[in-house]
Amino acid sequence: MRALIVVDIQNDFCPGGSLGTARGAEVAAAVSAYLRQVPDGSYATVVGTKDWHIDPAGHFAAEGTAPDFDETWPVHCLAGSAGADPHPDLDTSLIDAWFLKGEYTAAYSGFEGHLEGTEETLAAWLRARDITDVDVCGIATDFCVRATALDAVAEGFGVRVLSELCAPVTPGGGAVAFDQMAYVGVELV
């Protein structure tokens, strides 16, 4: 059975957010449209991931220091904030479960997170539902989408990335991420 993992389509990663991607809002709307038109039974479940930072240990640039946009970032997706909320163009009624990541440490992959309200990991949750394959989409192609897809491969799932339903931080970074994912066997569709 196949699941869809919708990665980090949150306000802070869309235009106007503290780490907005150029295509973030477009991807939010496109993922909703895709889920409304995909044939019933295509996905056994649809899960979403959220950056959900409380005190993510060095993930944010120190006050007065510019972020390097590789290891350190501007403050974003603070737990419970409007920036951490799903973008309004993402129809959250189509998401069956949410996985939170990065509360107290940097975390890019949805597989580093846990089911909201529990400590159950994404891999365990998917396996408990007999999921063998996953499709991945969302924000940002060159960071959290890539990390989620790579971890899904490492966890033994068959993985496809829905490339048109992804938003990169930069076009070049997105292209490199697609190459890295394809190299380890991710199917790009």
C-alpha atoms as a printed R data frame, in Angstrom:
    type eleno elety resid chain resno      x      y       z
1   ATOM     1    CA   MET     A     1  0.000  0.000   0.000
2   ATOM     2    CA   ARG     A     2  1.073  3.553  -0.682
3   ATOM     3    CA   ALA     A     3  0.970  6.694   1.478
4   ATOM     4    CA   LEU     A     4  1.504 10.345   0.608
5   ATOM     5    CA   ILE     A     5  3.813 12.407   2.826
6   ATOM     6    CA   VAL     A     6  3.139 16.150   2.566
7   ATOM     7    CA   VAL     A     7  6.255 17.887   3.893
8   ATOM     8    CA   ASP     A     8  6.207 21.208   5.768
9   ATOM     9    CA   ILE     A     9  3.664 23.243   3.804
10  ATOM    10    CA   GLN     A    10  3.689 25.898   6.512
11  ATOM    11    CA   ASN     A    11  3.264 29.659   6.489
12  ATOM    12    CA   ASP     A    12  6.899 30.397   7.323
13  ATOM    13    CA   PHE     A    13  8.003 28.471   4.203
14  ATOM    14    CA   CYS     A    14  5.650 30.340   1.869
15  ATOM    15    CA   PRO     A    15  5.901 33.888   0.490
16  ATOM    16    CA   GLY     A    16  5.813 36.379   3.358
17  ATOM    17    CA   GLY     A    17  7.141 33.839   5.864
18  ATOM    18    CA   SER     A    18 10.513 34.052   7.583
19  ATOM    19    CA   LEU     A    19 11.919 31.408   5.179
20  ATOM    20    CA   GLY     A    20  9.490 31.796   2.302
21  ATOM    21    CA   THR     A    21 10.059 29.876  -0.918
22  ATOM    22    CA   ALA     A    22  8.924 31.475  -4.163
23  ATOM    23    CA   ARG     A    23  6.540 28.605  -5.009
24  ATOM    24    CA   GLY     A    24  5.326 27.739  -1.504
25  ATOM    25    CA   ALA     A    25  1.753 29.029  -1.803
26  ATOM    26    CA   GLU     A    26  1.484 27.637  -5.326
27  ATOM    27    CA   VAL     A    27  2.545 24.209  -4.053
28  ATOM    28    CA   ALA     A    28  0.054 24.401  -1.161
29  ATOM    29    CA   ALA     A    29 -2.811 24.961  -3.598
30  ATOM    30    CA   ALA     A    30 -1.488 22.372  -6.068
31  ATOM    31    CA   VAL     A    31 -1.205 19.659  -3.397
32  ATOM    32    CA   SER     A    32 -4.814 20.315  -2.348
33  ATOM    33    CA   ALA     A    33 -5.988 20.157  -5.982
34  ATOM    34    CA   TYR     A    34 -4.004 16.958  -6.534
35  ATOM    35    CA   LEU     A    35 -5.524 15.270  -3.481
36  ATOM    36    CA   ARG     A    36 -9.042 16.263  -4.538
37  ATOM    37    CA   GLN     A    37 -8.635 14.706  -7.988
38  ATOM    38    CA   VAL     A    38 -6.512 11.622  -7.220
39  ATOM    39    CA   PRO     A    39 -8.611  8.449  -7.600
40  ATOM    40    CA   ASP     A    40 -9.994  6.925  -4.396
41  ATOM    41    CA   GLY     A    41 -7.712  4.224  -3.090
42  ATOM    42    CA   SER     A    42 -4.540  5.725  -4.590
43  ATOM    43    CA   TYR     A    43 -3.302  6.382  -1.064
44  ATOM    44    CA   ALA     A    44 -4.037  4.299   1.996
45  ATOM    45    CA   THR     A    45 -3.257  7.389   4.078
46  ATOM    46    CA   VAL     A    46 -2.014 10.970   3.735
47  ATOM    47    CA   VAL     A    47  0.267 12.384   6.410
48  ATOM    48    CA   GLY     A    48  1.717 15.831   6.911
49  ATOM    49    CA   THR     A    49  4.919 16.918   8.590
50  ATOM    50    CA   LYS     A    50  5.538 20.179  10.402
51  ATOM    51    CA   ASP     A    51  8.640 21.928  11.608
52  ATOM    52    CA   TRP     A    52  7.642 22.522  15.238
53  ATOM    53    CA   HIS     A    53 10.456 24.343  16.985
54  ATOM    54    CA   ILE     A    54 10.528 24.973  20.726
55  ATOM    55    CA   ASP     A    55 14.268 25.322  21.391
56  ATOM    56    CA   PRO     A    56 16.043 23.635  18.481
57  ATOM    57    CA   ALA     A    57 19.612 23.724  19.840
58  ATOM    58    CA   GLY     A    58 21.643 25.893  17.474
59  ATOM    59    CA   HIS     A    59 19.270 25.544  14.514
60  ATOM    60    CA   PHE     A    60 18.470 29.267  14.682
61  ATOM    61    CA   ALA     A    61 21.240 31.796  14.100
62  ATOM    62    CA   ALA     A    62 22.380 33.398  17.342
63  ATOM    63    CA   GLU     A    63 20.885 36.811  18.012
64  ATOM    64    CA   GLY     A    64 22.891 39.446  16.136
65  ATOM    65    CA   THR     A    65 24.432 36.810  13.834
66  ATOM    66    CA   ALA     A    66 23.433 36.297  10.225
67  ATOM    67    CA   PRO     A    67 22.179 32.793   9.417
68  ATOM    68    CA   ASP     A    68 24.296 30.758   7.007
69  ATOM    69    CA   PHE     A    69 21.201 29.090   5.451
70  ATOM    70    CA   ASP     A    70 22.901 25.713   5.705
71  ATOM    71    CA   GLU     A    71 23.266 24.937   9.405
72  ATOM    72    CA   THR     A    72 21.683 28.052  10.918
73  ATOM    73    CA   TRP     A    73 18.439 29.738   9.945
74  ATOM    74    CA   PRO     A    74 16.264 32.697  10.865
75  ATOM    75    CA   VAL     A    75 13.705 31.931  13.568
76  ATOM    76    CA   HIS     A    76 10.872 29.980  11.928
77  ATOM    77    CA   CYS     A    77  7.997 27.601  12.694
78  ATOM    78    CA   LEU     A    78  7.890 28.241  16.420
79  ATOM    79    CA   ALA     A    79  5.541 25.698  18.006
80  ATOM    80    CA   GLY     A    80  2.021 27.082  18.159
81  ATOM    81    CA   SER     A    81  2.796 30.186  16.082
82  ATOM    82    CA   ALA     A    82  1.015 31.371  12.931
83  ATOM    83    CA   GLY     A    83  4.254 30.699  11.035
84  ATOM    84    CA   ALA     A    84  4.098 27.019  12.010
85  ATOM    85    CA   ASP     A    85  0.478 26.677  10.862
86  ATOM    86    CA   PRO     A    86 -0.229 24.924   7.571
87  ATOM    87    CA   HIS     A    87 -0.594 27.373   4.696
88  ATOM    88    CA   PRO     A    88 -4.285 28.275   4.205
89  ATOM    89    CA   ASP     A    89 -4.215 26.948   0.617
90  ATOM    90    CA   LEU     A    90 -3.416 23.473   1.935
91  ATOM    91    CA   ASP     A    91 -6.703 21.705   2.650
92  ATOM    92    CA   THR     A    92 -5.860 20.168   6.022
93  ATOM    93    CA   SER     A    93 -9.059 18.105   5.983
94  ATOM    94    CA   LEU     A    94 -7.225 15.901   3.465
95  ATOM    95    CA   ILE     A    95 -4.423 15.085   5.940
96  ATOM    96    CA   ASP     A    96 -5.000 12.032   8.157
97  ATOM    97    CA   ALA     A    97 -2.198 12.587  10.687
98  ATOM    98    CA   TRP     A    98  0.486 15.147  11.523
99  ATOM    99    CA   PHE     A    99  4.093 14.438  12.472
100 ATOM   100    CA   LEU     A   100  6.062 17.110  14.345
101 ATOM   101    CA   LYS     A   101  9.837 17.485  14.051
102 ATOM   102    CA   GLY     A   102 12.609 19.680  15.341
103 ATOM   103    CA   GLU     A   103 11.283 20.586  18.764
104 ATOM   104    CA   TYR     A   104 14.648 20.501  20.552
105 ATOM   105    CA   THR     A   105 17.127 19.777  17.767
106 ATOM   106    CA   ALA     A   106 17.537 20.499  14.093
107 ATOM   107    CA   ALA     A   107 15.412 18.054  12.101
108 ATOM   108    CA   TYR     A   108 14.816 18.009   8.376
109 ATOM   109    CA   SER     A   109 13.256 14.612   7.708
110 ATOM   110    CA   GLY     A   110  9.702 13.694   8.586
111 ATOM   111    CA   PHE     A   111 11.207 10.412   9.781
112 ATOM   112    CA   GLU     A   112 12.887 12.350  12.607
113 ATOM   113    CA   GLY     A   113  9.475 13.420  13.871
114 ATOM   114    CA   HIS     A   114  6.691 11.899  15.921
115 ATOM   115    CA   LEU     A   115  2.931 11.660  15.657
116 ATOM   116    CA   GLU     A   116  1.332 14.740  17.169
117 ATOM   117    CA   GLY     A   117  0.374 13.953  20.760
118 ATOM   118    CA   THR     A   118  2.461 10.755  20.944
119 ATOM   119    CA   GLU     A   119  6.056  9.608  20.555
120 ATOM   120    CA   GLU     A   120  5.270  7.203  17.681
121 ATOM   121    CA   THR     A   121  7.658  7.676  14.753
122 ATOM   122    CA   LEU     A   122  6.572  8.098  11.162
123 ATOM   123    CA   ALA     A   123  8.248  4.845  10.098
124 ATOM   124    CA   ALA     A   124  6.508  2.841  12.838
125 ATOM   125    CA   TRP     A   125  3.160  4.496  12.101
126 ATOM   126    CA   LEU     A   126  3.409  3.705   8.384
127 ATOM   127    CA   ARG     A   127  4.487  0.109   8.983
128 ATOM   128    CA   ALA     A   128  1.591 -0.427  11.410
129 ATOM   129    CA   ARG     A   129 -0.687  0.432   8.474
130 ATOM   130    CA   ASP     A   130  1.083 -1.954   6.057
131 ATOM   131    CA   ILE     A   131  2.509  0.897   3.981
132 ATOM   132    CA   THR     A   132  5.298 -0.289   1.681
133 ATOM   133    CA   ASP     A   133  5.609  2.698  -0.647
134 ATOM   134    CA   VAL     A   134  5.448  6.463  -0.205
135 ATOM   135    CA   ASP     A   135  5.056  9.489  -2.412
136 ATOM   136    CA   VAL     A   136  6.652 12.681  -1.080
137 ATOM   137    CA   CYS     A   137  5.894 16.316  -1.902
138 ATOM   138    CA   GLY     A   138  6.111 19.703  -0.217
139 ATOM   139    CA   ILE     A   139  8.642 22.281   0.953
140 ATOM   140    CA   ALA     A   140 11.596 22.619   0.604
141 ATOM   141    CA   THR     A   141 12.846 20.332  -2.137
142 ATOM   142    CA   ASP     A   142 16.482 20.961  -1.260
143 ATOM   143    CA   PHE     A   143 16.126 20.382   2.484
144 ATOM   144    CA   CYS     A   144 13.139 18.692   4.135
145 ATOM   145    CA   VAL     A   145 11.684 16.982   1.049
146 ATOM   146    CA   ARG     A   146 15.120 15.584   0.180
147 ATOM   147    CA   ALA     A   147 15.801 14.450   3.763
148 ATOM   148    CA   THR     A   148 12.374 12.795   4.053
149 ATOM   149    CA   ALA     A   149 12.771 10.968   0.737
150 ATOM   150    CA   LEU     A   150 16.303  9.795   1.581
151 ATOM   151    CA   ASP     A   151 15.205  8.559   5.012
152 ATOM   152    CA   ALA     A   152 12.219  6.783   3.458
153 ATOM   153    CA   VAL     A   153 14.628  4.879   1.198
154 ATOM   154    CA   ALA     A   154 16.851  4.094   4.201
155 ATOM   155    CA   GLU     A   155 13.776  2.786   6.059
156 ATOM   156    CA   GLY     A   156 13.070  0.389   3.185
157 ATOM   157    CA   PHE     A   157 10.075  2.085   1.567
158 ATOM   158    CA   GLY     A   158  9.683  2.406  -2.183
159 ATOM   159    CA   VAL     A   159  9.818  6.160  -2.799
160 ATOM   160    CA   ARG     A   160  8.503  8.512  -5.452
161 ATOM   161    CA   VAL     A   161  8.812 12.295  -5.290
162 ATOM   162    CA   LEU     A   162  6.086 14.303  -6.987
163 ATOM   163    CA   SER     A   163  8.461 16.901  -8.402
164 ATOM   164    CA   GLU     A   164  5.844 19.408  -9.598
165 ATOM   165    CA   LEU     A   165  4.388 19.451  -6.073
166 ATOM   166    CA   CYS     A   166  7.658 20.577  -4.483
167 ATOM   167    CA   ALA     A   167  9.068 24.046  -3.827
168 ATOM   168    CA   PRO     A   168 12.837 24.543  -3.567
169 ATOM   169    CA   VAL     A   169 14.657 27.262  -1.675
170 ATOM   170    CA   THR     A   170 16.641 27.882  -4.873
171 ATOM   171    CA   PRO     A   171 16.212 26.351  -8.346
172 ATOM   172    CA   GLY     A   172 19.828 25.141  -8.302
173 ATOM   173    CA   GLY     A   173 19.423 23.592  -4.866
174 ATOM   174    CA   GLY     A   174 16.239 21.862  -5.996
175 ATOM   175    CA   ALA     A   175 17.975 20.426  -9.071
176 ATOM   176    CA   VAL     A   176 20.861 19.086  -6.964
177 ATOM   177    CA   ALA     A   177 18.377 17.555  -4.500
178 ATOM   178    CA   PHE     A   178 16.503 15.795  -7.317
179 ATOM   179    CA   ASP     A   179 19.834 14.376  -8.574
180 ATOM   180    CA   GLN     A   180 20.743 13.172  -5.061
181 ATOM   181    CA   MET     A   181 17.350 11.533  -4.596
182 ATOM   182    CA   ALA     A   182 17.458  9.823  -8.002
183 ATOM   183    CA   TYR     A   183 20.970  8.547  -7.255
184 ATOM   184    CA   VAL     A   184 19.678  6.493  -4.296
185 ATOM   185    CA   GLY     A   185 16.702  5.114  -6.223
186 ATOM   186    CA   VAL     A   186 13.949  7.655  -5.633
187 ATOM   187    CA   GLU     A   187 11.618  7.774  -8.619
188 ATOM   188    CA   LEU     A   188 10.957 11.347  -9.734
189 ATOM   189    CA   VAL     A   189  7.485 11.795 -11.199
